[in-house]
């Protein structure tokens, strides 16, 4: 991330640390991102399936990357990279669904609307009642 840009001093600070301690520090930062994206995923449960796939693949990417950094296992880290690749594909599809709608394009791209909130009849009658 931005902390690894040369000249900011973060890498110079970590140069004197042991590699296992640097891995643990990066793992803690990755774990914080895992928790944050899990909260975002929970907030998108009632959204369309394309958003759920986006946040699920992002969460899996961060989980496997965090586990790969902590255990120094490159196979787990590569698996996280593959989930990151599919997350990028789903993010591009989500962006395309926003841009390619009936106003700008000939049709809407499918996003998989699976949740329809139920409106109580009493509440819907109050909305349309004339005063």
PyMOL commands that set and color helices and strands:
alter all, ss='L'
color gray80, all
select helices_A, chain A and resi 2-4+10-14+19-43+49-71+74-99+121-128
alter helices_A, ss='H'
color red, helices_A
deselect
rebuild
show_as cartoon
